[in-house]
Amino acid sequence: MTALSLALLSACTFSPTSLKKKVVVDIDGRQLTAEAFAHELAYRLRDQDALSAKDPKYLGIVKAKIVEEFIVQTISEEWAKENDVIVKAEDLDNEIRQVQVSYPDDLAFQQALAEQGITFRDWKARLQSTLLQKLVSQKVIAEAPAPTDVDMQAYYREHDKDFAVRETAQIRQILVGTESDAKSIEGELRSGKKLTDLAKKYSISPEGPQGGMVGWVEKGLTDVFESAFRMKQGQRSPVVKSSFGYHIFEVVGRKPARSQGFNEVKDQIKRILMEKNKQSLYLAWLEERVRKSRVFKDQAFIDALKVETKPQ
C-alpha cells in the first residue's frame, strides 16, 4: 500500500488557507477548489502503485476525468432543479441497503469505507449524486428516436460479417479425473454401452446427470472440442486431456457456418442503433448545456499539481 500526498510545483506561493479558496473549476458559480481537487485526486489514486500514480500520462487522464465529471455533475444537478427531478429518499436507502448486504456485516462495510479513506456521509453523497445523474440521463434520452427500417438495413449491409454464425457441433461427453478411469470407460463403450448411460454414472462434469449433453459448441472457442469439427456426426473421440480432466465425447449433431439474414438479427440491430441514438442525444444535450454555461478552468494550476508517494 502506498500513501499519496499532493504537492504543487509552486507550492510556496500558496498557503493551506489560500488553497481552500483557490478555484480550479467554476461552472455557473459552482466551484471546485484546489483543496477539494487534490482530495479527489488522492482518493482516485488510492489503489494505484507509486509508479502508476506518478505517471504523467495516467495522472493527466485522472485529472481530466475529475474536471469532466464535476462539470457533468453540476450540469445534471442544475437541470434536475429546473425540471423537478429528485432522488427519492426511499430509492437512496434501497441502494445503500443493496451495497451493505454484499458485506458480511456492518463492521465489514465500515472497514471497507475506512480502507477507501471515505466517510459514510461522503460515500452516501457520492451515491446520491450518481443516482441523480442516472435519473437525468434517463429523462434526457427518453425522447431518443427509434431507428427506422432504412437505418437498420444500412447497418446490416455495413456489418453483415458481424452477424455470421460459426460452424457448430453438438457435443455429449464424459469427464473423469484420471486417465485410467477414462481408459476403463473406453472399454465399456467398445463393448456396446451407451455414452449417455455412462455419463450419468461416471462423469464429474455438471451435465453428467443429464447424460453428458454439453450442447452446441462453436468452432474455435474450446480447445478440447476442436477435433469435433474434423469428426462425422455420431463419431466418438479418443481420450482427450485438458485442465479439467480426461474427456471422451461424441458428436451428436453438426451445423455449418452461415450468414444470418436481416430478419434474424433485426431486433439485435434495433437495440444497437437505439443505444447509439440515446448516446448521441445525451452527448448533444450535454454539449449544448456546456455551451450555455459559464465555465472556468485553471488548467495551468491543474497541470502543476503533482503526486508524491511514501510507503506506509
Backbone bond lengths (Angstrom), bond angles and torsions (degrees), N, CA, C in turn:
res aa  C-N    CA-C-N  psi(-1)  N-CA   C-N-CA  omega(-1)  CA-C   N-CA-C  phi
1 M - - - 1.480 - - 1.522 108.47 -
2 T 1.328 115.41 136.31 1.459 120.85 179.92 1.514 110.21 -116.88
3 A 1.316 115.57 130.30 1.468 119.38 175.76 1.523 107.72 -85.71
4 L 1.335 115.96 140.70 1.453 120.63 -178.27 1.518 110.56 -111.85
5 S 1.306 116.05 138.39 1.456 120.40 169.65 1.515 106.77 -129.62
6 L 1.323 116.74 149.26 1.452 121.36 -175.44 1.519 109.95 -112.20
7 A 1.331 115.93 138.31 1.457 120.38 -179.94 1.512 109.53 -137.83
8 L 1.338 116.30 153.94 1.455 122.39 176.78 1.513 109.55 -100.23
9 L 1.330 115.41 146.86 1.458 118.88 176.08 1.526 110.68 -58.31
10 S 1.336 114.30 -33.95 1.458 118.99 179.48 1.521 110.20 -112.70
11 A 1.324 114.53 46.74 1.467 119.39 -172.82 1.526 112.43 -59.55
12 C 1.316 115.77 -29.43 1.459 117.42 -177.32 1.528 112.24 -66.47
13 T 1.329 116.36 -17.56 1.460 120.42 -178.46 1.523 111.53 -76.28
14 F 1.334 116.06 -22.52 1.461 120.22 -172.87 1.524 111.28 -119.35
15 S 1.305 115.72 132.26 1.458 120.90 174.28 1.524 108.01 -89.44
16 P 1.357 118.06 161.55 1.462 120.49 176.80 1.520 112.65 -53.67
17 T 1.334 116.29 -35.45 1.467 119.66 -179.69 1.522 111.01 -68.85
18 S 1.327 116.28 -42.89 1.468 119.20 -178.60 1.519 111.42 -68.83
19 L 1.340 117.54 -28.66 1.459 120.47 177.62 1.522 111.07 -64.02
20 K 1.339 116.31 -32.13 1.459 119.55 177.59 1.523 111.16 -67.41
21 K 1.336 116.27 -27.94 1.461 120.69 -177.86 1.520 112.91 -97.08
22 K 1.322 116.90 -19.85 1.452 121.18 -178.43 1.525 110.24 -63.06
23 V 1.332 117.52 121.92 1.468 122.04 -177.70 1.528 109.28 -92.33
24 V 1.318 115.57 123.95 1.455 121.44 179.09 1.527 110.22 -94.46
25 V 1.343 115.53 -43.51 1.463 121.02 177.92 1.521 108.00 -135.59
26 D 1.324 115.49 138.79 1.463 121.27 176.38 1.520 107.78 -136.88
27 I 1.326 115.46 123.29 1.454 119.62 176.49 1.515 108.57 -129.85
28 D 1.321 115.11 112.35 1.468 122.67 -178.92 1.526 111.87 53.75
29 G 1.319 116.50 36.47 1.454 120.45 176.22 1.508 115.09 92.05
30 R 1.301 117.42 -12.07 1.473 119.10 175.68 1.519 107.79 -88.16
31 Q 1.330 115.81 127.33 1.454 119.98 -168.86 1.530 112.99 -115.95
32 L 1.314 113.90 144.22 1.461 122.30 171.42 1.515 106.63 -111.99
33 T 1.330 116.45 113.75 1.459 120.14 -176.64 1.522 111.35 -82.67
34 A 1.329 114.49 165.07 1.463 120.00 178.52 1.521 110.82 -60.77
35 E 1.318 116.71 -39.89 1.455 120.87 179.71 1.532 110.60 -62.97
36 A 1.342 116.38 -45.54 1.461 120.34 -179.66 1.528 110.81 -66.72
37 F 1.338 116.11 -38.30 1.460 120.27 178.69 1.528 110.36 -63.30
38 A 1.326 116.72 -45.59 1.460 121.19 179.95 1.528 111.23 -63.01
39 H 1.329 116.04 -40.31 1.463 120.38 178.68 1.525 110.57 -63.19
40 E 1.334 116.08 -42.75 1.462 120.18 -179.91 1.526 111.13 -67.13
41 L 1.323 116.57 -38.64 1.456 120.38 178.28 1.524 111.05 -62.92
42 A 1.336 116.18 -44.54 1.467 119.97 178.20 1.524 111.05 -62.16
43 Y 1.329 116.67 -38.94 1.467 121.33 179.64 1.534 110.67 -62.61
44 R 1.315 116.24 -42.39 1.469 119.55 -176.51 1.516 112.83 -75.59
45 L 1.316 116.25 -20.40 1.462 119.86 179.44 1.525 112.51 -97.25
46 R 1.320 116.42 6.23 1.467 120.72 -170.49 1.525 113.47 -60.67
47 D 1.333 117.79 -31.07 1.463 120.53 -176.31 1.526 112.95 -98.44
48 Q 1.335 116.97 3.05 1.459 120.09 -178.38 1.527 111.23 -87.92
49 D 1.328 115.49 149.64 1.455 118.55 174.23 1.535 108.30 -75.65
50 A 1.331 115.57 167.99 1.461 120.53 -174.28 1.524 112.43 -59.25
51 L 1.337 116.72 -38.64 1.463 120.50 -177.52 1.529 110.68 -65.96
52 S 1.322 116.83 -45.96 1.469 120.65 -179.02 1.524 111.02 -66.86
53 A 1.343 115.72 -41.68 1.463 120.21 -176.79 1.526 112.02 -63.20
54 K 1.332 117.04 -29.20 1.468 120.54 -177.06 1.532 112.27 -97.79
55 D 1.329 117.63 -4.50 1.451 120.81 -179.30 1.534 109.95 -65.43
56 P 1.343 118.67 120.01 1.471 121.18 -174.75 1.529 113.63 -56.68
57 K 1.334 116.93 -40.82 1.463 119.91 -178.08 1.523 110.72 -66.30
58 Y 1.324 115.81 -47.55 1.468 119.34 -179.82 1.529 110.31 -65.32
59 L 1.325 116.23 -41.61 1.464 121.33 179.90 1.526 110.50 -60.84
60 G 1.327 115.95 -39.87 1.460 120.02 178.75 1.516 112.26 -63.96
61 I 1.334 116.03 -37.86 1.466 120.51 178.63 1.524 110.67 -64.89
62 V 1.336 116.80 -43.79 1.467 120.63 -179.32 1.529 110.73 -65.34
63 K 1.315 116.64 -43.00 1.476 120.37 178.50 1.527 110.73 -59.77
64 A 1.334 116.17 -46.64 1.466 120.67 -179.45 1.526 110.56 -61.85
65 K 1.337 116.04 -36.47 1.467 120.22 179.51 1.523 110.79 -66.32
66 I 1.308 117.18 -39.28 1.469 120.85 178.56 1.526 110.29 -61.55
67 V 1.329 116.24 -46.14 1.468 120.56 179.80 1.527 110.28 -63.40
68 E 1.322 116.04 -46.94 1.467 120.76 -178.83 1.532 111.30 -59.26
69 E 1.319 116.20 -46.03 1.456 119.74 -176.94 1.528 111.88 -70.76
70 F 1.333 117.08 -30.90 1.465 119.69 175.39 1.527 110.18 -65.49
71 I 1.328 116.43 -41.92 1.462 120.34 179.02 1.526 110.74 -65.54
72 V 1.331 116.96 -44.79 1.471 120.60 179.58 1.525 110.45 -63.52
73 Q 1.332 116.16 -42.49 1.462 120.47 179.07 1.526 110.92 -60.92
74 T 1.332 116.05 -45.34 1.464 120.55 -178.72 1.529 111.19 -64.00
75 I 1.319 116.20 -46.87 1.468 120.75 -179.71 1.527 110.56 -63.27
76 S 1.322 116.34 -40.65 1.471 120.32 179.47 1.520 110.98 -63.30
77 E 1.328 116.49 -43.62 1.467 119.73 -179.30 1.530 111.49 -67.21
78 E 1.335 116.55 -37.59 1.470 119.43 177.28 1.525 110.76 -63.87
79 W 1.330 116.09 -45.79 1.470 120.77 -179.95 1.520 110.52 -64.21
80 A 1.336 115.99 -39.19 1.469 120.43 179.70 1.526 110.51 -61.30
81 K 1.327 117.46 -41.34 1.475 120.86 178.04 1.526 110.95 -64.63
82 E 1.317 115.93 -41.53 1.463 120.49 -179.15 1.523 111.68 -65.40
83 N 1.319 117.01 -29.30 1.464 121.30 -173.12 1.532 113.20 -115.05
84 D 1.340 116.00 16.36 1.473 121.67 175.83 1.532 112.87 54.83
85 V 1.308 115.50 42.63 1.470 121.20 176.13 1.516 108.17 -100.10
86 I 1.319 116.92 124.09 1.464 121.40 -179.28 1.533 110.37 -136.08
87 V 1.309 114.83 157.65 1.464 120.30 172.35 1.522 107.19 -90.68
88 K 1.306 116.96 118.29 1.457 120.64 -179.33 1.524 110.35 -68.57
89 A 1.320 115.36 143.78 1.469 120.76 -177.82 1.522 111.36 -57.72
90 E 1.338 116.31 -39.69 1.465 119.12 -178.23 1.532 111.74 -68.70
91 D 1.346 116.73 -31.89 1.464 119.75 177.57 1.525 110.88 -70.39
92 L 1.332 115.75 -39.67 1.462 119.60 177.58 1.522 110.69 -65.48
93 D 1.332 116.46 -44.42 1.468 120.38 178.99 1.529 111.05 -61.29
94 N 1.320 116.15 -38.16 1.462 120.33 179.69 1.525 111.09 -65.22
95 E 1.334 116.35 -41.34 1.461 120.30 177.83 1.525 111.07 -64.26
96 I 1.323 116.03 -39.59 1.472 120.38 178.45 1.526 110.10 -62.51
97 R 1.327 115.97 -44.88 1.467 119.83 -179.39 1.529 111.29 -62.97
98 Q 1.330 116.60 -38.68 1.463 119.62 -179.65 1.526 111.28 -62.42
99 V 1.328 116.70 -35.52 1.461 119.85 177.19 1.525 110.12 -73.14
100 Q 1.320 116.55 -44.73 1.466 120.95 -175.90 1.528 112.10 -62.71
101 V 1.324 117.95 -37.25 1.473 119.97 -177.29 1.524 112.23 -70.67
102 S 1.331 117.04 -11.68 1.460 119.28 177.12 1.528 111.56 -78.96
103 Y 1.340 116.64 -7.02 1.463 122.26 177.34 1.525 109.22 -104.50
104 P 1.323 117.45 152.71 1.473 120.51 -178.85 1.523 113.04 -57.90
105 D 1.329 116.65 -38.89 1.461 121.06 179.94 1.524 109.07 -159.13
106 D 1.328 115.71 177.82 1.466 119.87 -176.83 1.526 111.59 -65.93
107 L 1.334 117.14 -33.35 1.463 120.13 179.44 1.528 110.43 -62.21
108 A 1.333 116.25 -42.72 1.464 120.26 179.25 1.527 110.69 -63.54
109 F 1.327 116.29 -37.82 1.462 120.92 177.92 1.527 110.77 -64.82
110 Q 1.330 116.53 -45.74 1.461 120.96 179.79 1.527 111.28 -64.28
111 Q 1.332 116.59 -37.10 1.463 120.70 178.39 1.527 110.74 -65.95
112 A 1.329 116.17 -36.89 1.460 120.23 178.33 1.524 110.67 -64.11
113 L 1.326 116.41 -40.44 1.466 120.06 177.09 1.522 110.50 -64.35
114 A 1.333 115.96 -42.40 1.468 120.58 -179.58 1.535 110.64 -62.19
115 E 1.327 116.83 -39.50 1.460 120.91 179.15 1.528 111.52 -65.69
116 Q 1.323 115.97 -29.54 1.457 120.99 177.46 1.527 111.96 -82.01
117 G 1.338 116.52 -9.19 1.454 120.75 -178.95 1.506 113.10 70.78
118 I 1.333 117.12 36.84 1.458 121.16 -178.38 1.525 109.90 -135.33
119 T 1.315 117.09 141.73 1.457 121.37 177.82 1.522 109.55 -81.83
120 F 1.326 115.50 161.81 1.466 119.27 177.38 1.525 110.52 -61.56
121 R 1.312 116.91 -38.56 1.463 120.53 -179.62 1.527 111.27 -61.29
122 D 1.338 116.32 -46.04 1.464 119.70 179.78 1.526 111.18 -67.96
123 W 1.328 116.43 -38.51 1.463 120.22 178.42 1.524 110.50 -63.15
124 K 1.320 116.63 -42.15 1.467 121.48 178.23 1.521 110.74 -62.98
125 A 1.330 116.94 -40.46 1.467 121.20 179.07 1.528 110.64 -63.99
126 R 1.325 116.54 -40.61 1.456 120.59 177.35 1.527 110.68 -62.74
127 L 1.313 116.03 -43.64 1.455 120.96 179.87 1.524 110.98 -63.07
128 Q 1.325 116.19 -43.36 1.467 120.54 178.97 1.530 110.73 -62.29
129 S 1.324 116.82 -41.38 1.455 120.76 178.83 1.523 110.89 -63.21
130 T 1.321 116.51 -41.33 1.468 120.97 178.69 1.519 111.21 -62.62
131 L 1.331 116.27 -44.13 1.464 120.47 179.15 1.523 111.50 -63.62
132 L 1.333 116.15 -39.25 1.463 119.42 179.72 1.533 110.63 -65.14
133 Q 1.322 116.65 -42.55 1.457 119.30 179.02 1.526 111.38 -62.87
134 K 1.329 116.79 -35.93 1.466 120.35 176.78 1.521 110.78 -64.87
135 L 1.330 116.44 -42.49 1.465 120.32 178.68 1.528 110.76 -61.91
136 V 1.318 116.13 -45.64 1.463 120.63 179.68 1.528 110.01 -61.14
137 S 1.320 115.98 -45.79 1.456 120.36 179.49 1.526 111.39 -59.50
138 Q 1.319 116.53 -43.24 1.471 120.84 179.64 1.523 111.31 -62.35
139 K 1.340 116.45 -39.31 1.465 120.79 179.07 1.524 110.42 -66.64
140 V 1.330 116.06 -42.97 1.458 120.93 -176.36 1.526 111.16 -66.00
141 I 1.331 116.97 -43.88 1.473 119.88 -174.84 1.521 112.91 -85.11
142 A 1.326 116.87 -1.11 1.474 119.65 -179.36 1.523 111.26 -61.31
143 E 1.335 116.68 -26.07 1.461 120.98 -177.92 1.535 112.71 -93.95
144 A 1.326 116.71 10.61 1.468 119.25 -179.93 1.526 109.97 -62.93
145 P 1.331 118.49 132.24 1.471 121.10 -178.03 1.522 111.80 -72.51
146 A 1.316 115.07 145.30 1.463 119.89 175.66 1.523 109.04 -74.50
147 P 1.319 119.24 144.29 1.465 121.07 179.34 1.527 111.10 -66.45
148 T 1.297 116.57 143.51 1.464 121.38 178.65 1.525 110.12 -83.88
149 D 1.330 116.11 166.69 1.463 120.17 176.33 1.520 111.08 -61.33
150 V 1.332 116.70 -34.34 1.469 120.88 178.12 1.526 109.84 -63.96
151 D 1.344 116.45 -43.36 1.469 120.87 178.15 1.525 110.47 -60.84
152 M 1.327 115.68 -45.03 1.466 120.04 -176.29 1.521 111.73 -68.96
153 Q 1.327 116.87 -39.00 1.464 120.04 177.33 1.526 110.25 -63.43
154 A 1.330 116.29 -41.96 1.469 119.96 179.81 1.525 110.72 -63.52
155 Y 1.348 116.28 -42.51 1.464 120.10 179.18 1.528 110.15 -62.82
156 Y 1.325 116.65 -40.64 1.471 120.66 -179.51 1.530 110.66 -62.69
157 R 1.326 116.76 -43.00 1.463 119.98 179.85 1.530 111.91 -63.60
158 E 1.327 115.80 -36.79 1.464 120.17 -177.98 1.525 113.15 -78.37
159 H 1.339 116.20 -23.57 1.471 120.32 -174.59 1.525 112.32 -125.96
160 D 1.323 117.88 26.73 1.468 120.19 -174.89 1.528 112.60 -58.51
161 K 1.344 116.55 -31.68 1.473 119.18 179.92 1.521 111.74 -66.77
162 D 1.330 116.71 -25.95 1.467 120.07 179.40 1.524 111.90 -68.08
163 F 1.321 116.25 -19.21 1.466 120.13 -176.34 1.526 112.49 -104.86
164 A 1.338 116.31 11.64 1.462 120.32 176.47 1.531 109.34 -70.03
165 V 1.315 115.73 142.37 1.467 121.78 179.39 1.524 108.57 -103.63
166 R 1.305 117.25 128.15 1.456 120.96 179.83 1.530 110.86 -70.97
167 E 1.297 113.81 163.24 1.463 119.93 172.33 1.529 108.80 -62.24
168 T 1.320 116.91 138.96 1.467 121.21 -178.60 1.521 110.96 -129.90
169 A 1.317 114.30 154.20 1.467 121.20 175.62 1.525 108.51 -132.21
170 Q 1.318 115.31 137.99 1.463 120.10 176.80 1.526 107.68 -90.88
171 I 1.322 115.19 123.62 1.462 121.64 -169.69 1.519 111.47 -117.02
172 R 1.331 114.75 138.52 1.465 121.75 168.41 1.523 106.26 -122.43
173 Q 1.338 118.27 135.98 1.463 119.21 -174.92 1.523 113.49 -140.44
174 I 1.332 113.15 163.97 1.466 123.18 166.21 1.523 106.05 -119.92
175 L 1.316 116.41 132.37 1.463 121.69 177.38 1.519 108.50 -122.84
176 V 1.335 116.17 126.49 1.463 121.11 178.38 1.525 109.16 -130.72
177 G 1.331 115.23 168.38 1.450 119.65 -172.81 1.514 115.91 -86.80
178 T 1.315 118.40 -21.52 1.464 119.89 -176.48 1.525 111.13 -129.44
179 E 1.324 115.32 155.38 1.459 120.60 179.40 1.525 111.29 -67.32
180 S 1.331 117.07 -35.32 1.466 119.79 179.91 1.527 110.90 -64.14
181 D 1.347 116.83 -39.08 1.469 119.83 176.31 1.523 110.54 -63.85
182 A 1.331 116.18 -40.91 1.463 119.90 -179.86 1.526 110.76 -64.03
183 K 1.345 117.76 -42.53 1.459 121.30 179.35 1.523 110.91 -64.07
184 S 1.322 116.28 -39.06 1.459 120.36 178.23 1.526 111.28 -62.55
185 I 1.340 115.74 -42.48 1.467 120.74 178.96 1.524 110.19 -66.36
186 E 1.332 117.52 -36.65 1.464 120.87 176.14 1.525 110.60 -56.90
187 G 1.325 115.21 -40.85 1.462 119.14 178.87 1.526 111.47 -63.05
188 E 1.323 116.96 -40.92 1.461 120.54 179.02 1.527 111.23 -65.85
189 L 1.316 116.36 -37.12 1.469 120.26 178.05 1.524 110.51 -66.19
190 R 1.337 117.00 -39.77 1.471 120.30 178.72 1.531 111.63 -66.45
191 S 1.315 114.88 -26.67 1.470 118.46 179.69 1.524 112.32 -80.23
192 G 1.339 116.27 -2.49 1.459 119.15 174.64 1.516 115.24 111.05
193 K 1.316 117.97 -2.67 1.463 119.07 179.04 1.524 110.21 -72.89
194 K 1.338 115.86 151.11 1.459 121.15 -176.27 1.525 111.59 -85.27
195 L 1.329 115.31 141.96 1.461 120.74 179.23 1.532 110.60 -62.13
196 T 1.335 116.64 -36.66 1.470 120.26 179.58 1.527 111.29 -57.79
197 D 1.331 115.92 -46.53 1.470 120.08 -178.33 1.524 111.45 -67.92
198 L 1.341 116.45 -39.92 1.463 119.86 -179.12 1.529 111.18 -70.86
199 A 1.329 117.00 -31.92 1.469 119.93 177.11 1.521 109.99 -63.61
200 K 1.310 117.38 -43.17 1.466 121.01 178.38 1.529 111.39 -61.26
201 K 1.316 115.16 -32.87 1.465 120.04 -175.28 1.522 113.31 -85.99
202 Y 1.351 117.14 -37.30 1.458 119.25 -169.77 1.537 115.58 -118.39
203 S 1.318 117.80 -26.90 1.467 119.34 -168.65 1.521 112.25 -66.59
204 I 1.338 116.09 138.23 1.465 121.18 179.69 1.531 111.44 -99.16
205 S 1.323 117.54 3.93 1.464 120.91 179.15 1.529 109.95 -82.13
206 P 1.344 118.00 156.95 1.469 121.22 -177.37 1.519 114.10 -56.93
207 E 1.346 116.71 -30.34 1.468 119.13 -177.58 1.529 112.54 -87.27
208 G 1.339 116.52 0.50 1.454 120.63 -179.32 1.523 114.41 -52.70
209 P 1.335 118.38 -51.54 1.473 120.13 -179.25 1.525 113.51 -59.65
210 Q 1.337 117.99 -20.92 1.462 121.95 178.57 1.530 111.55 -95.38
211 G 1.317 116.50 17.65 1.456 119.80 177.61 1.516 114.19 88.63
212 G 1.334 116.38 12.93 1.460 120.31 174.11 1.515 115.45 80.31
213 M 1.341 118.52 14.35 1.458 120.52 -178.13 1.531 110.81 -75.41
214 V 1.330 116.59 107.55 1.456 122.39 178.19 1.520 110.74 -75.69
215 G 1.324 116.44 -39.26 1.461 121.93 -178.33 1.515 111.13 108.60
216 W 1.327 116.27 -160.32 1.460 121.79 -177.09 1.526 110.29 -84.49
217 V 1.317 115.33 126.71 1.467 122.68 -177.61 1.521 108.88 -117.33
218 E 1.351 116.80 132.25 1.461 120.68 179.88 1.523 111.53 -81.47
219 K 1.295 115.17 143.79 1.455 121.02 177.16 1.524 110.56 -63.53
220 G 1.342 115.92 136.10 1.456 120.96 175.66 1.510 115.12 88.12
221 L 1.343 117.99 0.32 1.457 119.95 -177.06 1.519 113.95 -105.32
222 T 1.332 118.14 -24.45 1.465 121.41 -176.32 1.528 109.60 -132.61
223 D 1.322 116.12 111.10 1.464 120.70 -175.26 1.526 112.59 -57.43
224 V 1.308 116.91 -42.44 1.464 119.85 -173.05 1.525 111.89 -64.29
225 F 1.342 116.98 -27.68 1.464 120.21 -178.63 1.525 112.76 -102.96
226 E 1.318 118.24 8.90 1.457 120.38 -175.29 1.524 112.17 -63.67
227 S 1.321 117.44 -31.97 1.467 119.80 179.80 1.525 111.84 -68.10
228 A 1.353 117.10 -15.71 1.469 120.13 178.81 1.516 111.54 -60.28
229 F 1.330 116.69 -26.05 1.465 120.56 -176.76 1.526 111.82 -84.72
230 R 1.332 115.84 3.00 1.470 121.14 171.37 1.526 110.33 -113.19
231 M 1.327 115.07 6.19 1.463 120.93 -177.70 1.525 110.71 -108.28
232 K 1.312 115.60 158.47 1.457 121.33 176.72 1.525 109.75 -88.73
233 Q 1.318 115.38 159.93 1.461 119.65 176.94 1.533 108.87 -62.22
234 G 1.335 115.80 132.19 1.458 121.13 -178.42 1.513 113.85 92.91
235 Q 1.330 117.21 -11.24 1.461 121.10 -178.60 1.521 110.66 -79.78
236 R 1.342 116.36 147.00 1.468 122.20 -179.24 1.526 109.59 -110.61
237 S 1.335 114.71 145.45 1.463 120.59 -178.22 1.520 110.79 -84.46
238 P 1.338 117.38 161.61 1.473 120.16 165.60 1.523 108.38 -73.33
239 V 1.319 117.43 -175.90 1.454 121.32 176.64 1.533 108.86 -69.76
240 V 1.331 116.19 129.31 1.461 121.92 -179.66 1.530 108.39 -120.47
241 K 1.330 116.39 125.79 1.460 120.69 -179.49 1.526 110.34 -90.89
242 S 1.335 116.34 141.17 1.467 121.90 173.65 1.520 107.97 -143.21
243 S 1.315 116.56 -178.02 1.472 120.65 177.89 1.524 111.59 -68.45
244 F 1.334 116.91 -14.55 1.470 120.95 -179.46 1.522 112.34 -89.57
245 G 1.343 116.77 -22.01 1.449 120.25 -177.02 1.515 110.80 146.14
246 Y 1.335 116.09 -141.22 1.460 121.75 -177.11 1.528 109.18 -121.28
247 H 1.334 114.75 125.79 1.451 121.73 -173.47 1.527 111.36 -109.15
248 I 1.315 115.31 144.44 1.459 122.73 163.54 1.517 105.09 -131.10
249 F 1.315 116.80 122.92 1.460 118.04 -177.25 1.521 111.08 -134.62
250 E 1.306 115.24 161.70 1.454 120.82 175.74 1.529 109.31 -130.29
251 V 1.329 114.63 151.33 1.458 121.18 179.67 1.527 108.28 -89.51
252 V 1.313 115.50 113.55 1.467 120.97 -178.06 1.523 110.80 -87.02
253 G 1.345 116.47 -36.03 1.456 120.54 -179.09 1.507 111.05 -153.27
254 R 1.341 116.61 163.78 1.456 121.96 179.60 1.528 109.10 -138.01
255 K 1.336 115.89 142.77 1.460 121.42 173.53 1.523 107.76 -133.54
256 P 1.332 118.56 130.31 1.465 120.58 -178.80 1.530 111.29 -75.17
257 A 1.319 115.98 161.50 1.460 120.74 173.74 1.526 108.57 -64.41
258 R 1.324 116.16 147.03 1.462 118.94 -179.89 1.529 109.90 -158.25
259 S 1.313 115.13 165.88 1.462 121.60 175.06 1.525 108.47 -97.23
260 Q 1.324 116.29 134.65 1.456 119.80 177.05 1.523 110.18 -81.30
261 G 1.313 115.52 138.41 1.449 120.09 178.09 1.516 111.75 -72.64
262 F 1.317 116.18 163.96 1.463 121.30 -178.14 1.520 112.17 -56.47
263 N 1.314 117.77 -43.80 1.469 121.06 -177.04 1.525 111.87 -64.42
264 E 1.337 117.11 -27.98 1.456 120.56 179.14 1.526 111.89 -70.48
265 V 1.307 115.59 -31.55 1.477 119.72 -173.83 1.526 112.30 -113.36
266 K 1.299 117.08 8.34 1.468 121.11 -176.26 1.520 111.66 -57.63
267 D 1.338 117.36 -45.95 1.469 120.39 -179.04 1.527 111.32 -63.61
268 Q 1.323 116.22 -38.73 1.457 120.79 178.57 1.529 110.77 -64.38
269 I 1.328 116.31 -44.06 1.465 120.78 178.31 1.521 110.51 -63.69
270 K 1.326 116.19 -39.17 1.462 119.91 179.60 1.523 110.68 -60.16
271 R 1.346 116.56 -42.22 1.469 120.22 178.87 1.526 111.04 -64.97
272 I 1.326 116.33 -41.79 1.466 120.44 179.91 1.526 110.69 -61.23
273 L 1.335 116.28 -48.82 1.469 120.13 -177.23 1.523 111.24 -70.53
274 M 1.326 116.67 -31.89 1.460 119.33 178.11 1.521 110.12 -64.58
275 E 1.315 116.71 -41.16 1.458 120.42 177.84 1.527 110.92 -64.94
276 K 1.324 116.70 -38.93 1.460 120.43 177.47 1.525 110.90 -63.63
277 N 1.332 116.22 -41.31 1.466 120.41 179.32 1.525 111.16 -64.23
278 K 1.336 115.52 -40.59 1.459 119.81 178.84 1.526 110.99 -64.13
279 Q 1.324 115.35 -44.17 1.468 119.92 -179.85 1.524 110.81 -63.51
280 S 1.339 116.66 -42.82 1.461 120.78 179.51 1.521 111.34 -63.50
281 L 1.333 115.77 -41.65 1.459 119.87 -179.89 1.524 110.92 -65.08
282 Y 1.335 116.89 -42.46 1.466 120.29 -179.71 1.524 110.82 -65.08
283 L 1.336 117.16 -44.98 1.464 120.51 -179.38 1.529 111.11 -64.35
284 A 1.330 116.74 -38.65 1.467 120.20 177.87 1.527 110.38 -64.74
285 W 1.326 115.78 -40.99 1.474 120.50 177.49 1.521 110.52 -62.54
286 L 1.336 115.99 -45.17 1.458 120.65 -178.24 1.531 110.88 -64.08
287 E 1.332 116.95 -44.53 1.464 120.46 179.72 1.529 110.96 -62.20
288 E 1.324 116.67 -39.27 1.459 120.44 179.12 1.524 111.01 -65.49
289 R 1.322 116.91 -41.82 1.463 120.58 179.04 1.525 111.05 -65.51
290 V 1.322 116.80 -39.03 1.471 120.12 178.40 1.520 110.31 -64.54
291 R 1.329 116.85 -42.19 1.469 120.44 179.46 1.526 111.81 -60.99
292 K 1.320 116.16 -33.58 1.460 120.24 -177.61 1.530 112.16 -86.10
293 S 1.328 116.59 -6.52 1.464 120.77 -177.61 1.525 110.65 -97.09
294 R 1.322 114.54 157.53 1.465 120.81 173.01 1.529 107.45 -92.70
295 V 1.320 115.85 109.97 1.462 120.67 -174.90 1.523 109.61 -116.96
296 F 1.332 115.29 125.58 1.461 121.76 174.27 1.523 108.21 -120.68
297 K 1.328 115.91 134.94 1.465 120.79 178.23 1.516 108.97 -139.43
298 D 1.320 117.17 123.51 1.463 121.92 178.74 1.530 108.23 -89.51
299 Q 1.343 115.35 80.95 1.451 120.15 -175.00 1.521 112.66 -63.95
300 A 1.338 116.71 -35.36 1.467 120.01 -179.97 1.526 110.85 -61.91
301 F 1.314 115.83 -41.65 1.463 120.27 179.25 1.528 110.28 -66.77
302 I 1.343 115.81 -42.86 1.473 120.46 179.54 1.527 110.13 -61.04
303 D 1.320 116.92 -43.58 1.465 120.60 -179.81 1.526 111.53 -64.45
304 A 1.336 116.30 -31.67 1.467 120.57 -176.87 1.518 113.12 -77.21
305 L 1.315 117.08 -13.91 1.461 120.50 -178.11 1.521 109.64 -74.22
306 K 1.324 116.16 118.13 1.459 121.55 -176.24 1.528 110.72 -115.45
307 V 1.330 114.45 165.94 1.468 120.82 -179.60 1.512 110.24 -113.90
308 E 1.314 115.82 132.47 1.454 121.82 171.88 1.521 107.11 -115.50
309 T 1.315 116.98 142.98 1.470 120.59 -178.56 1.523 110.32 -120.71
310 K 1.315 113.56 151.47 1.451 119.59 175.40 1.522 108.35 -148.22
311 P 1.340 118.22 139.44 1.450 120.84 -178.16 1.523 110.75 -69.23
312 Q 1.347 114.63 145.87 1.462 119.23 176.97 1.518 110.22 -95.01
